[in-house]
Amino acid sequence: MIKCAEFSQVIQNNGVSFFSGVPDSLLKDICGYMSDNYVDNHIIAANEGNAVGIAAGYHLATGGLPLVYLQNSGLGNTINPLTSLMSEDVYSMPMVLLIGWRGQPGVKDEPQHVMQGRISEDMLKTLNIPYEIINADTPDLASTVNSIVSTAKKRSCPVALLVSKGTFESYEYTKSEDVSELSRERALTVLAAHVPSSEGLIFSTTGKLSRELYEFRKREQSDVVDFYNVGSMGHLSQIALGMAKYSPKKQVFCFDGDGAALMHMGGLAIAAAEKLNNYYYIMFNNEAHDSVGGQSTVAANVDFGLVAKGLGFNHVLHAKTEAELQDVASTILDIEGPVFLEVTIKKGARKDLGRPTETPIENKVAFMEYAQK
């Protein structure tokens, strides 16, 4: 495996001087290392396209070479700025993409990563982005990085390092303090228990939240079916919105995270503008990308209640303790939507947390049957 400090030294020796991106589970150790060691030249972006934009601004300001890190599932968010901003045919700006290769062919992974893993190399080729693959057994990291960075500088274009699973040695990231004693798992079970099975529908965001909700249902309410959004981070508010608009007799709950909310916050403006009285958006806020390493989001600097009011939600609520949440859960169904509820929680999850045993397609079919009862 490659030590994070070793990779950092190699990349800096090649002139990389700024870092931005969205944390990824395969890159969590190197992302944590960057967060700890590059405080003044590192920005965790809201989404991957934003990171490319930040990197472009850095290059315009300094002439320096930036690095943008991301999971390959976020490549879609980068396509517009990569093709219409960074491209050699437009502004021709150099940049190194460090991409976690989820779903790499031949490597077991979750269903939502299989297709993206299969097409990642083809996407880079279509985008005309030169790339190298690195893994735990890369024989000469310095030579590999030097070669691809030289291309970026010579052609003044984006290049990529495609990173296989298990490439980096573990690194203990210095996490911020918890802002609440309430766990996400306890919080979501309190809320889920108050959603009537005959009238309520829950959509849960990608990551550990969906896994926790799934285990709660199997343990205590096996007859209830939720929609577990295993991918497409940041888009759950819109999936739930579509359901709420065309299932007006159902009460639709969107269980989301602060990182996902920030990733595509414009969607919340659309949800509020629709003024659906059956739409309930619940954001579980631990100020972190919890499922991919715990790196901080900017949620600590955001007054989400004020934002939600400005966006036009009918009611804006907040709960930080279990007692406050119990009070909110007992009355929320009597409040006309659209409702925005922020639940402040602590980071972390049980180490023995399982995963859904059904495939995404099986979940979709079962959910549609359940929702149409």
C-alpha positions as CSV (number, residue, x, y, z in Angstrom):
1,M,0.0,0.0,0.0
2,I,1.0,3.6,-0.5
3,K,1.5,5.8,2.5
4,C,-0.5,9.0,2.4
5,A,2.6,11.0,3.3
6,E,4.5,9.4,0.5
7,F,1.8,10.2,-2.1
8,S,1.6,13.7,-0.8
9,Q,5.3,14.2,-1.2
10,V,5.4,12.8,-4.7
11,I,2.5,15.0,-5.8
12,Q,4.0,18.1,-4.3
13,N,7.4,17.3,-5.9
14,N,5.5,17.5,-9.2
15,G,4.3,21.0,-8.5
16,V,0.8,20.3,-7.2
17,S,0.0,23.0,-4.8
18,F,-3.7,23.1,-4.1
19,F,-6.4,20.5,-3.3
20,S,-10.2,20.5,-3.6
21,G,-12.8,17.8,-3.9
22,V,-15.6,15.7,-2.4
23,P,-14.5,12.9,0.0
24,D,-14.7,9.3,-1.2
25,S,-14.6,6.0,0.7
26,L,-11.7,4.7,-1.4
27,L,-9.8,7.9,-0.9
28,K,-10.8,8.6,2.7
29,D,-7.3,8.2,4.1
30,I,-5.6,10.5,1.6
31,C,-8.5,12.9,1.9
32,G,-8.1,12.9,5.7
33,Y,-4.4,13.5,5.3
34,M,-5.1,16.5,3.1
35,S,-7.6,17.9,5.6
36,D,-5.1,17.6,8.4
37,N,-2.0,18.8,6.6
38,Y,-3.2,21.4,3.9
39,V,-5.4,23.7,5.9
40,D,-4.5,26.8,4.0
41,N,-4.5,25.3,0.5
42,H,-7.4,22.8,0.7
43,I,-11.2,23.3,0.2
44,I,-13.8,20.5,0.5
45,A,-16.3,21.4,-2.2
46,A,-20.1,21.0,-2.1
47,N,-19.9,18.9,-5.3
48,E,-17.3,17.7,-7.8
49,G,-18.2,20.2,-10.5
50,N,-17.7,23.0,-7.9
51,A,-14.3,21.5,-7.0
52,V,-13.3,21.8,-10.7
53,G,-14.4,25.4,-10.7
54,I,-12.5,26.2,-7.5
55,A,-9.4,24.6,-9.0
56,A,-9.8,26.7,-12.2
57,G,-10.0,29.9,-10.0
58,Y,-6.9,28.8,-8.2
59,H,-5.0,28.3,-11.5
60,L,-6.1,31.7,-12.8
61,A,-5.0,33.4,-9.6
62,T,-1.6,31.7,-9.2
63,G,-0.7,29.8,-12.4
64,G,-0.3,26.8,-10.1
65,L,-1.3,23.2,-10.6
66,P,-4.4,22.0,-8.6
67,L,-5.6,18.5,-7.7
68,V,-9.3,17.6,-7.5
69,Y,-10.3,14.4,-5.7
70,L,-13.6,12.6,-6.2
71,Q,-15.3,9.2,-6.4
72,N,-15.9,8.1,-9.9
73,S,-19.7,8.4,-9.3
74,G,-19.0,12.2,-9.2
75,L,-17.5,12.3,-12.7
76,G,-21.0,13.2,-14.0
77,N,-20.9,16.4,-11.9
78,T,-17.6,17.4,-13.5
79,I,-18.4,16.9,-17.2
80,N,-19.7,20.4,-17.8
81,P,-16.7,22.3,-16.3
82,L,-14.3,19.7,-17.7
83,T,-15.6,20.1,-21.3
84,S,-16.6,23.8,-21.3
85,L,-14.0,25.3,-19.0
86,M,-10.8,23.3,-18.5
87,S,-10.7,21.7,-22.0
88,E,-7.9,22.4,-24.4
89,D,-10.5,23.6,-26.8
90,V,-11.7,26.3,-24.4
91,Y,-9.5,27.8,-21.6
92,S,-6.9,25.0,-21.6
93,M,-6.2,24.7,-17.9
94,P,-4.0,22.0,-16.3
95,M,-5.4,19.9,-13.4
96,V,-4.9,16.5,-11.8
97,L,-8.0,14.4,-11.0
98,L,-7.6,11.9,-8.3
99,I,-10.5,9.5,-8.8
100,G,-11.6,6.6,-6.5
101,W,-12.5,3.7,-8.8
102,R,-15.6,2.2,-7.2
103,G,-17.0,-0.7,-9.1
104,Q,-13.7,-1.5,-10.8
105,P,-14.2,-4.5,-13.1
106,G,-13.2,-7.7,-11.2
107,V,-13.5,-6.1,-7.8
108,K,-16.6,-6.8,-5.7
109,D,-18.6,-3.7,-4.9
110,E,-22.1,-2.4,-4.2
111,P,-24.7,-2.5,-7.1
112,Q,-24.8,1.3,-7.5
113,H,-21.1,1.3,-8.4
114,V,-21.0,-1.5,-11.0
115,M,-22.0,0.4,-14.1
116,Q,-20.0,3.5,-13.2
117,G,-16.9,1.4,-12.5
118,R,-17.3,-0.3,-15.8
119,I,-17.5,2.9,-17.8
120,S,-15.0,5.1,-15.9
121,E,-12.1,4.5,-18.3
122,D,-14.3,5.0,-21.3
123,M,-15.6,8.3,-19.8
124,L,-12.1,9.6,-19.4
125,K,-11.2,8.5,-23.0
126,T,-14.3,10.2,-24.3
127,L,-13.4,13.4,-22.4
128,N,-9.9,13.2,-23.9
129,I,-8.4,13.1,-20.4
130,P,-5.1,11.2,-20.2
131,Y,-4.9,8.9,-17.2
132,E,-2.9,6.4,-15.3
133,I,-4.1,3.7,-12.9
134,I,-2.5,3.4,-9.5
135,N,-3.0,0.7,-6.9
136,A,-1.3,-0.8,-3.8
137,D,1.3,-2.6,-6.0
138,T,2.2,0.3,-8.3
139,P,6.0,-0.3,-8.8
140,D,7.2,3.2,-9.2
141,L,4.7,5.8,-7.9
142,A,7.0,8.7,-8.5
143,S,7.5,7.8,-12.2
144,T,3.8,7.2,-12.8
145,V,2.8,10.6,-11.2
146,N,5.6,12.4,-13.0
147,S,4.5,11.1,-16.3
148,I,0.9,12.1,-16.0
149,V,1.6,15.5,-14.5
150,S,4.1,16.2,-17.2
151,T,1.3,15.7,-19.7
152,A,-0.9,18.1,-17.8
153,K,1.8,20.8,-17.9
154,K,2.8,20.2,-21.5
155,R,-0.7,20.2,-22.9
156,S,-2.2,22.5,-20.3
157,C,-5.1,20.1,-19.8
158,P,-6.8,17.9,-17.1
159,V,-5.3,14.5,-16.4
160,A,-6.3,11.8,-14.1
161,L,-5.1,9.2,-11.6
162,L,-7.6,6.3,-11.3
163,V,-7.2,4.8,-7.9
164,S,-8.0,1.1,-7.2
165,K,-9.5,-0.1,-3.9
166,G,-7.0,-0.6,-1.1
167,T,-4.3,1.7,-2.6
168,F,-3.7,3.9,0.4
169,E,-2.6,2.9,3.9
170,S,-5.0,3.9,6.7
171,Y,-4.6,7.3,8.2
172,E,-6.3,8.5,11.4
173,Y,-8.0,11.7,10.4
174,T,-8.5,14.4,13.1
175,K,-12.2,14.8,13.3
176,S,-14.1,17.8,14.7
177,E,-16.0,17.4,17.9
178,D,-19.6,16.2,17.9
179,V,-22.3,18.8,18.0
180,S,-24.9,16.6,19.6
181,E,-25.3,13.4,21.8
182,L,-28.1,12.1,19.6
183,S,-27.1,9.4,17.2
184,R,-28.4,9.3,13.6
185,E,-29.7,5.8,14.1
186,R,-31.7,6.7,17.2
187,A,-33.0,9.9,15.6
188,L,-34.2,8.3,12.4
189,T,-36.0,5.5,14.3
190,V,-37.8,8.0,16.4
191,L,-39.1,9.7,13.3
192,A,-39.8,6.6,11.3
193,A,-41.9,5.1,14.2
194,H,-44.2,8.2,13.9
195,V,-44.7,7.9,10.2
196,P,-48.0,6.1,9.6
197,S,-47.5,3.0,7.4
198,S,-50.8,3.5,5.7
199,E,-50.2,7.1,4.6
200,G,-46.5,7.8,4.9
201,L,-43.6,7.1,2.6
202,I,-39.9,7.5,3.5
203,F,-37.1,8.2,1.1
204,S,-33.6,7.8,2.6
205,T,-30.3,9.1,1.4
206,T,-27.3,7.2,0.2
207,G,-24.8,5.9,2.9
208,K,-25.2,4.7,6.4
209,L,-28.6,6.4,7.0
210,S,-30.3,4.0,4.6
211,R,-28.5,1.1,6.1
212,E,-29.7,2.1,9.6
213,L,-33.3,2.6,8.5
214,Y,-33.3,-0.7,6.7
215,E,-32.1,-2.5,9.9
216,F,-34.8,-0.7,12.0
217,R,-37.5,-1.8,9.6
218,K,-36.4,-5.4,9.5
219,R,-36.1,-5.5,13.2
220,E,-39.4,-3.8,14.2
221,Q,-41.5,-3.0,11.2
222,S,-40.9,-5.6,8.5
223,D,-44.2,-4.9,6.7
224,V,-43.1,-1.3,5.9
225,V,-41.1,-0.6,2.6
226,D,-39.0,2.5,2.2
227,F,-37.0,3.7,-0.8
228,Y,-33.3,3.3,-0.1
229,N,-31.4,5.7,-2.4
230,V,-28.1,3.9,-2.7
231,G,-26.6,6.3,-5.1
232,S,-27.2,9.7,-6.8
233,M,-26.1,11.7,-3.8
234,G,-27.7,15.1,-3.5
235,H,-30.8,14.3,-5.7
236,L,-33.0,12.6,-3.1
237,S,-34.9,15.8,-2.4
238,Q,-36.1,15.8,-6.0
239,I,-37.0,12.1,-6.1
240,A,-39.2,12.7,-3.0
241,L,-40.6,15.8,-4.6
242,G,-41.7,13.9,-7.7
243,M,-43.3,11.3,-5.5
244,A,-45.1,13.9,-3.3
245,K,-46.5,15.9,-6.3
246,Y,-48.0,12.8,-8.0
247,S,-49.1,11.0,-4.8
248,P,-50.9,13.8,-3.1
249,K,-52.7,11.5,-0.6
250,K,-49.4,10.3,0.8
251,Q,-47.2,12.1,3.3
252,V,-43.7,12.0,1.8
253,F,-40.6,12.2,4.0
254,C,-37.1,12.8,2.6
255,F,-34.4,11.7,5.1
256,D,-31.2,13.4,3.9
257,G,-27.8,14.4,5.2
258,D,-26.1,17.8,5.4
259,G,-23.5,16.8,2.8
260,A,-26.2,15.8,0.3
261,A,-28.2,18.9,1.1
262,L,-25.2,21.1,0.3
263,M,-24.3,19.2,-2.8
264,H,-27.3,20.3,-4.8
265,M,-29.1,22.8,-2.6
266,G,-30.9,24.4,-5.5
267,G,-33.2,21.3,-5.4
268,L,-34.5,22.5,-2.0
269,A,-35.6,25.8,-3.6
270,I,-37.6,23.9,-6.2
271,A,-39.1,21.7,-3.5
272,A,-40.2,24.7,-1.4
273,A,-41.5,26.5,-4.5
274,E,-43.9,23.7,-5.3
275,K,-45.7,24.3,-2.0
276,L,-46.8,20.7,-1.5
277,N,-48.6,20.2,1.8
278,N,-47.4,16.6,1.9
279,Y,-43.7,17.2,1.5
280,Y,-41.4,16.8,4.6
281,Y,-37.7,17.3,4.3
282,I,-35.6,16.1,7.2
283,M,-31.9,16.8,7.3
284,F,-29.8,14.8,9.7
285,N,-26.9,17.2,10.3
286,N,-23.6,16.0,11.9
287,E,-21.5,18.5,9.9
288,A,-19.6,15.7,8.2
289,H,-19.3,13.4,5.2
290,D,-19.9,10.5,7.7
291,S,-20.1,7.5,5.3
292,V,-16.8,8.2,3.6
293,G,-14.4,9.1,6.4
294,G,-16.0,11.9,8.5
295,Q,-14.4,14.9,6.8
296,S,-16.1,18.1,7.7
297,T,-18.8,19.8,5.6
298,V,-19.4,23.6,5.9
299,A,-22.6,22.9,7.7
300,A,-21.2,24.4,10.9
301,N,-21.2,27.8,9.1
302,V,-24.7,27.5,7.7
303,D,-27.9,28.6,9.4
304,F,-30.1,26.0,7.6
305,G,-33.2,27.2,9.4
306,L,-32.7,30.7,7.9
307,V,-31.9,29.3,4.5
308,A,-35.1,27.1,4.6
309,K,-37.2,30.1,5.5
310,G,-35.6,32.1,2.6
311,L,-36.3,29.2,0.2
312,G,-40.0,29.3,1.1
313,F,-40.7,26.3,3.3
314,N,-44.0,26.8,5.2
315,H,-42.6,25.6,8.5
316,V,-39.0,25.3,9.7
317,L,-38.2,23.1,12.7
318,H,-35.1,22.0,14.6
319,A,-34.3,19.3,17.2
320,K,-31.0,18.7,18.9
321,T,-32.0,16.3,21.7
322,E,-34.1,13.1,21.7
323,A,-36.7,14.9,23.9
324,E,-37.0,17.7,21.4
325,L,-37.2,15.2,18.5
326,Q,-39.9,13.2,20.3
327,D,-41.9,16.4,20.6
328,V,-41.5,17.3,17.0
329,A,-42.2,13.8,15.8
330,S,-45.5,13.7,17.7
331,T,-46.8,16.9,16.0
332,I,-45.1,17.0,12.6
333,L,-47.9,15.2,10.8
334,D,-50.3,17.9,11.9
335,I,-48.2,20.6,10.2
336,E,-48.9,21.5,6.6
337,G,-46.0,21.2,4.3
338,P,-43.6,21.9,2.8
339,V,-41.8,21.3,6.1
340,F,-38.0,21.6,6.8
341,L,-36.7,19.8,9.9
342,E,-33.1,19.9,10.9
343,V,-32.0,17.2,13.3
344,T,-28.6,17.8,14.9
345,I,-26.8,14.5,15.4
346,K,-23.4,13.1,16.3
347,K,-21.0,11.4,13.9
348,G,-20.4,7.7,13.6
349,A,-22.4,4.4,13.3
350,R,-22.4,0.9,14.7
351,K,-19.4,-1.2,13.4
352,D,-21.7,-4.1,12.9
353,L,-24.1,-2.1,10.6
354,G,-25.4,-4.3,7.9
355,R,-26.6,-3.6,4.3
356,P,-29.9,-4.3,2.5
357,T,-30.1,-7.8,1.2
358,E,-32.5,-6.9,-1.6
359,T,-31.2,-5.5,-4.9
360,P,-32.0,-1.9,-5.8
361,I,-34.5,-3.2,-8.5
362,E,-36.2,-5.4,-5.9
363,N,-36.4,-2.4,-3.5
364,K,-38.0,-0.3,-6.3
365,V,-40.6,-2.9,-7.2
366,A,-41.5,-3.6,-3.6
367,F,-41.7,0.2,-2.9
368,M,-43.9,0.9,-5.8
369,E,-46.3,-1.8,-4.8
370,Y,-46.3,-0.6,-1.2
371,A,-46.8,3.1,-2.2
372,Q,-49.8,2.3,-4.5
373,K,-51.8,0.5,-1.7
